[in-house]
């Protein structure tokens, strides 16, 4: 994610409370995510009769994730600092961890099972979008994209990200050997995924801002926490998988 400016000062007691919630839910969703991935990796192959019901559950999770990111994409436009100060806002922030990490983890495992190259492509796509946004924003950035959330991001940077993603999408379609029409659909899906990845980046900025924290953790020196590195990917993964299945770009036998 693009490095952002310092957050506005908050009441120290409120910031401490938010930091406590932030840390608790980071740990909670990580444990839930690991449990969910274990179910996918271990129990499904060992219990064929469990496959169908598991796929139904995962499909439901995937669908709910797409609805969640659509909501986030819209809600970011109305965000104002201090949403965590009221009970409903705190509840929403708590749910954000669960609705973000679990579907992302399941989507990545599902795609890896289908074809590990899909996961590699997604990582490259998100990284290319971040890189294009950074350089375009640094060179041409004038208009703020979301000043209340991330003052460093610009609309020009977003356009740079989309331009980079178009190139990566065309290259990906060629490497996957897609037909002309399928390549067009794949390129459009890549653009949608890139836009959603921006929402993932901004959502994590909201969580950090409400927690009064500059980074999500200190595990990675110079980079912050793990969430600071995968924020865009958590949004992109379930939407990318949903798009691949919905557009029937994956082999029918692997749906």
C-alpha distance (Angstrom), angle and dihedral (degrees) to the residues before:
residue distance angle dihedral
X1 . . .
X2 3.78 . .
X3 3.80 113.5 .
X4 3.75 110.3 -104.2
X5 3.81 135.3 -152.6
X6 3.77 126.6 -99.3
X7 3.79 116.6 -70.9
X8 3.75 123.4 -114.0
X9 3.80 116.8 -94.2
X10 3.79 116.4 -95.0
X11 3.77 134.6 -167.2
X12 3.85 103.7 -77.8
X13 3.81 94.7 -132.5
X14 3.81 92.0 49.1
X15 3.79 91.3 45.5
X16 3.82 90.9 51.2
X17 3.81 90.8 50.9
X18 3.79 92.0 49.2
X19 3.81 91.1 46.9
X20 3.81 89.0 54.2
X21 3.81 91.5 51.9
X22 3.80 90.9 44.7
X23 3.83 93.3 52.8
X24 3.82 93.7 43.3
X25 3.78 94.1 52.0
X26 3.79 93.3 44.0
X27 3.82 88.0 58.9
X28 3.82 93.8 40.9
X29 3.78 96.7 51.4
X30 3.80 90.8 44.5
X31 3.82 90.5 56.7
X32 3.81 91.8 45.8
X33 3.79 90.6 48.2
X34 3.81 92.6 51.3
X35 3.81 90.6 48.8
X36 3.80 91.9 50.4
X37 3.80 92.7 48.7
X38 3.81 90.2 48.7
X39 3.80 90.1 55.1
X40 3.79 91.2 51.5
X41 3.79 96.0 45.9
X42 3.82 100.9 39.2
X43 3.80 113.0 24.0
X44 3.79 101.2 39.3
X45 3.84 96.0 57.5
X46 3.83 92.2 43.0
X47 3.81 96.6 47.5
X48 3.83 112.2 44.5
X49 3.80 91.3 -179.0
X50 3.78 88.6 61.0
X51 3.78 94.2 55.4
X52 3.80 99.3 86.0
X53 3.80 96.6 48.0
X54 3.79 90.5 44.8
X55 3.78 92.1 52.0
X56 3.80 89.6 50.4
X57 3.80 90.9 52.0
X58 3.80 92.4 47.0
X59 3.80 91.2 47.5
X60 3.80 89.3 52.5
X61 3.81 90.9 49.3
X62 3.79 89.9 49.0
X63 3.80 92.1 50.5
X64 3.81 92.5 47.8
X65 3.81 89.1 49.7
X66 3.79 91.1 55.8
X67 3.82 90.1 49.9
X68 3.81 89.6 48.2
X69 3.80 93.8 52.6
X70 3.80 90.9 46.4
X71 3.80 87.4 54.4
X72 3.81 91.8 47.1
X73 3.80 91.6 48.3
X74 3.82 90.2 55.5
X75 3.81 97.5 37.3
X76 3.81 94.1 54.2
X77 3.80 89.3 70.2
X78 3.84 90.1 62.4
X79 3.79 98.2 40.6
X80 3.80 118.1 130.3
X81 3.80 126.0 179.9
X82 3.81 113.7 -95.5
X83 3.81 101.0 42.8
X84 3.81 88.6 133.2
X85 3.79 91.4 61.2
X86 3.83 92.7 81.1
X87 3.84 127.3 60.9
X88 3.82 96.2 -115.8
X89 3.79 90.8 49.5
X90 3.80 92.0 50.3
X91 3.80 90.4 49.5
X92 3.80 90.5 52.3
X93 3.80 92.1 48.9
X94 3.80 90.4 50.2
X95 3.79 91.9 50.3
X96 3.80 90.5 49.0
X97 3.80 92.4 73.4
X98 3.79 93.4 52.5
X99 3.81 94.2 43.9
X100 3.78 91.9 47.3
X101 3.79 108.5 43.1
X102 3.80 104.3 34.1
X103 3.85 96.9 54.0
X104 3.81 89.7 42.8
X105 3.79 92.2 53.0
X106 3.80 93.0 47.0
X107 3.80 91.8 47.1
X108 3.80 92.7 51.5
X109 3.82 92.0 48.7
X110 3.81 91.2 47.0
X111 3.81 92.8 49.9
X112 3.79 91.7 45.6
X113 3.81 89.1 53.4
X114 3.81 90.5 51.7
X115 3.80 97.3 42.4
X116 3.83 126.7 -24.9
X117 3.80 88.3 -147.4
X118 3.81 88.8 69.9
X119 3.81 89.9 61.9
X120 3.79 91.3 46.3
X121 3.81 90.8 49.4
X122 3.80 91.4 49.9
X123 3.81 92.3 50.7
X124 3.81 90.8 49.2
X125 3.81 91.0 46.5
X126 3.81 93.6 52.6
X127 3.80 92.4 43.5
X128 3.81 90.6 49.8
X129 3.81 90.9 50.6
X130 3.82 91.0 51.0
X131 3.81 91.2 47.1
X132 3.79 94.1 47.5
X133 3.81 90.8 47.6
X134 3.80 92.0 50.0
X135 3.80 97.6 50.7
X136 3.81 96.0 38.6
X137 3.79 91.0 47.2
X138 3.78 92.5 47.6
X139 3.80 93.0 49.2
X140 3.81 103.1 35.1
X141 3.81 105.2 12.3
X142 3.82 113.6 137.8
X143 3.80 109.8 131.3
X144 3.80 118.2 63.8
X145 3.79 114.8 -125.6
X146 3.82 99.3 -159.4
X147 3.82 110.0 -4.6
X148 3.83 93.7 174.4
X149 3.80 91.3 55.7
X150 3.79 109.8 26.6
X151 3.82 115.9 5.1
X152 3.80 92.2 -171.5
X153 3.80 95.9 64.1
X154 3.82 120.3 89.1
X155 3.78 137.5 -171.5
X156 3.78 89.6 -119.7
X157 3.79 88.1 56.4
X158 3.80 89.7 52.8
X159 3.81 90.3 52.7
X160 3.79 89.3 49.8
X161 3.80 89.4 52.2
X162 3.80 91.9 51.2
X163 3.81 92.1 48.8
X164 3.81 90.4 51.8
X165 3.80 91.5 46.5
X166 3.82 91.8 53.6
X167 3.80 89.5 57.4
X168 3.80 92.6 46.3
X169 3.82 90.8 46.8
X170 3.80 92.1 53.2
X171 3.79 90.9 48.0
X172 3.81 90.9 47.7
X173 3.81 92.7 50.1
X174 3.79 89.6 51.9
X175 3.82 93.7 47.8
X176 3.81 91.6 48.7
X177 3.82 89.4 50.1
X178 3.81 95.8 -124.5
X179 3.79 122.8 173.8
X180 3.80 118.3 -111.7
X181 3.82 97.6 -94.1
X182 3.80 92.7 40.8
X183 3.80 88.9 49.9
X184 3.81 89.9 54.8
X185 3.82 91.4 50.5
X186 3.80 90.3 46.2
X187 3.81 90.7 51.7
X188 3.81 92.4 49.7
X189 3.80 90.3 48.0
X190 3.80 89.4 51.9
X191 3.80 90.1 54.4
X192 3.82 91.7 50.2
X193 3.81 90.6 48.3
X194 3.81 90.5 50.9
X195 3.80 91.1 52.3
X196 3.79 91.1 49.9
X197 3.80 90.5 48.0
X198 3.80 87.6 60.5
X199 3.81 88.1 55.5
X200 3.81 88.8 52.8
X201 3.79 90.3 52.5
X202 3.81 92.1 48.4
X203 3.80 93.0 45.5
X204 3.79 91.2 56.3
X205 3.81 88.6 48.8
X206 3.81 88.1 55.3
X207 3.81 91.4 51.0
X208 3.80 91.6 50.1
X209 3.79 92.8 45.3
X210 3.80 92.2 50.5
X211 3.81 90.3 46.7
X212 3.79 90.9 50.6
X213 3.82 89.6 -123.5
X214 3.79 129.2 133.1
X215 3.82 92.9 -153.7
X216 3.79 134.5 18.7
X217 3.80 90.7 -119.3
X218 3.79 145.8 -31.6
X219 3.80 101.2 -108.5
X220 3.82 93.8 110.7
X221 3.83 110.7 49.6
X222 3.78 110.6 -132.7
X223 3.79 92.3 9.7
X224 3.81 104.7 58.9
X225 3.79 120.6 -137.2
X226 3.79 132.7 -13.1
X227 3.81 91.5 -97.4
X228 3.80 89.1 60.0
X229 3.81 88.0 62.4
X230 3.81 100.1 41.6
X231 3.81 102.9 34.2
X232 3.81 93.8 109.1
X233 3.80 92.3 42.0
X234 3.82 93.2 55.0
X235 3.79 89.8 62.2
X236 3.78 96.7 38.1
X237 3.83 98.5 51.1
X238 3.84 102.0 64.2
X239 3.81 93.1 38.9
X240 3.81 91.9 49.4
X241 3.81 92.0 50.0
X242 3.80 92.2 45.9
X243 3.81 90.3 50.3
X244 3.81 92.9 49.2
X245 3.79 92.2 51.3
X246 3.80 95.9 40.7
X247 3.83 93.4 50.1
X248 3.83 91.4 43.8
X249 3.78 92.1 -126.2
X250 3.81 90.1 140.6
X251 3.83 122.2 78.2
X252 3.79 109.1 -86.8
X253 3.79 93.0 -125.3
X254 3.80 91.0 61.1
X255 3.83 99.2 50.0
